């Protein structure tokens, strides 16, 4: 079964959707089969991949609320190895509609169970909150990837997210682990960015990705054309950064496989 990575931070505007689009595209460019799941009612992942619908169609809402199979909902993208589970405005009501439902925290996990084994990676783009949609993503995930903007207020919110990770591990998903903290919108010319990066690396140690995503006009432009940066401007700094991030994520995969083999050998 593929690795399910939730991309989450309760703070908005930190690069969650940009990371879901461009990490997914970079892994797909490396011929990994990738499913990106738009769990944010704003639907920016869906539109950022050029799949915003003019007419009504099934979306992740139908899978979560009506428990329809996820397979018919999936859409192809411009990259052959990248598939999208789209969102739409109906997902806005899901937070409320899920409240009285049985096993409400596991609706996404159930929806993914039938399709996830076909993919090497499943990336879930979470809304900027710690509500039921994000909890569903964390309950379904193997790993949590936290994009963190290099600014002062980012440091204030990170403790709340870490506490949520601990609560989910204790009550819903003991296997959930931190994939890593990703520094985003980094302007290395400013002292503040360097200070924040230093504090985050000092706290999380090797859990911070070596790759940092720079501030980039081209990264900001690409979604308006419905393309990942890889297809919009492959030579840009943003494209290079996400390709490097994909290499790190794949290196984590190999490291995990080696550690699993060692544990199996030790137990036999």
N, C-alpha and C positions, 0 to 999 in steps of 0.2 A: 504494500500500500504506500502511496506517495506521502511525502511529508506535508502536513497541513500547518501553514505558518500564518498566524493572525498578525496583521499590521495595525497596531493600536496605540493611541495616546489620547487621553480625554481632552487635550488641548487642540483646538482647531488651527489650521494654517501652518502645520509643522512639516507637511510633505508626505502624509500617509498615502494619499491617492497617487501622487507623483511617483512614489516608491513602488506601489502595487503595479502601476502601468509599466514602469521602466525596468524594474527588477524582473517582472514577468516576461517582458519582451527580450531582455538580455539572456535569461535562462532559455527561452524558446530559441533564440539565435544560436545557442550552444546545443541545439537539438534535444533539449529536455522537453518532455510533454508537460505543459503548464495549464492549469485552470485558475483563472482569476475570478473571484467572487465579490460582487458589489453588494456589500451589506450596509451601505450608507444610503438613506433615503434621498439624499441630494443627487445621487446617480452620477457623480462626476467621473467615476471609473468607466461607466458605460459610455458617456459622451466623449470622454478622453480617448477612447478606442474607436470612435466614429460609429457607435451603435445606438445612439439615441433614436427612439422610435417616434414617428409622427402619429401612428395609430396604436390603439391598445393591443398589447400582446402579453402572454404569460411572463412572469418575472419571478425573482426570488421570493416575493411576497406570497405567491401561490404555493410555493414549496413549503414555506414556513407555516402559513396559516391554514391552508386547505390540504396540506401534506400531499400535493401533487408530485409526481416523479420529477426529479431535476433534469433528467436527460432531455426531454422535449424542449426545455427552456434554454438550453445551451446554444450559444451563437459562435460561429467562426469569426476570426479576426483577420487582419492583413498579414499575419505571420502564421505559417502552416502549423506550428506546434503550440500555438496560443489560443485558448478557448475562453469564452466569457460567460459567466452566469450573471445576467443583467439585473439591474434594479429599476424601479420606477417610483412615482410619487406615492403609490399605495403603501409602500413600505413605511411611510411616516406613521400610519396607524398601527403598525405591527407592535410597537412598544406597549400600547394599551391593550390590544387584542390578545397578546400573549399572556397577560397577567393571570387570567383565571384558568388557563389551559394546563392540563396534566403534563408533567415533565417539560415545562416550558423552556427550560435552559438547554434542552438537548434537541430541539427541533432542527437546528442546522446540522448537527452531527448525524442525525437520522437521514436528512436529505442528502448529505455527502456520501453516506456509506455505500450507496450503489454505484457511484461514479468515480470516487477518489482512487480506487485501485488502478484505474487506467492511466493515471497521471503520475509523473515524478514529483511534481510540486503542486500544491493547492495554496494559493495566496488569498487571504480574506481581508478586504479593505473595510475597516470598521468606522462607524460614525464617531464624531468628536464628543463622545460622552461615555459614561460607564453604565449605560442602561442595559436592557435585556438583549438588544442586538449584539452589543459588544460581549456580554456574558455568554451568549450563544456561540460566538466566534471563539472565545477562550475555552469553552467547554469542548469544542470540536477540534481544537488545535493540538499539535504536538509541541509547537514552539511559538514564542511571542517575539516579534521584532518591533522595537520601539524607535520610531523616528523622533529626533529631538533637535529642535531649532537652537542654534547657538545664540541664545539671548538670556537675560537675567531671569525672566518669569518662567522659563522652561525648567529651571532648577526647583522652583516652588511646587510644580505639579508632578514631578517625577516620583516623589514619595507616595502620593496617593495611588498612582498606578502600580507601584511596587506592592503596596498593601493589598490592592485588588488582586494582583497576581497570587499573593499568599493565600487570600481567602478562597480563590478559585481552586488552587492546589489542594487546600484542606477539604473543601466540601464538594467539588464537582469533578475535578480533573487532576488527580495526583501526578500524572505523567507529564503535565505541562512544564516546559522549561523555557528559560530565556535564550532565544537565538542570538540576540545581541541588541545593543543600542547603536542607532545610526545617527551620526551628526549631520544635520541638513542645513542648507542655506548658509554655508560657512563663508565668511569673508575674512580671509586670513590677514588682511591688512589692518583689521581693527583689534585693539587690545582686548575688548570685551569678548569677541569670539574666541580668542586664544585663552582667555581666563576661564570662560565657561567650558571649553573643550578640555582644559587641564583639570578642572574640578570633576567633570564627568568621568574622564579617564582614571582619575585618582580614586573615585568611588567604585566604579564598575570594573576596573582593571582590564583583563583581557576579554571581558564581555562587550567591550566597545569595538565596533568594526574598525579596522585600519583605514578603510576607505571612508572619506568624508565627502558629502555632496556639496559642491560649491554653489554660491548664488549664480544664476545663469538666466539671462534673458531668453535664450533659446529653449530652455526647459519650460519656462512660463508660456512661450508661444505655442509649443507643440500640441497641447490639448485642444486649442481652438481649431486646429486642423484635423483633429480626430486621429492623431498619430502618436506613437511613442517616439521619444527623442531619437532612437536608433534609426527610424525611418524618416524622420524630419531633418536631422542634421547629425549624421554619424560621426563627424569629425569634431563636434563640439565638446567642451570640457564636461558637460553634463552627461553626454553619451559615454564618454570614456570612464567617468566615475561609476555609472551604473553597470557597465561591463565588468569593471574591477570588483564591484560589490557582488555580482553574480558569481565570479570566480571564488570569492570568499565563502559564499553560501554553499557552493558545490564542494569546497574544501572541507567545510563542516560536515557535509554528508559523508565524505570519505572517511573523516576522522571517526564519526559515529559508527560507521560500518566496521572499522578496525577494532574499536573498543567493544562492540557487540561480539565480534568474533573471539576476542581475548576472553570475555566473560564466559562465552560458551565453552571455550577450551578449558578454562579453569574449573568449570563446573562438571566437566566430563571425567 
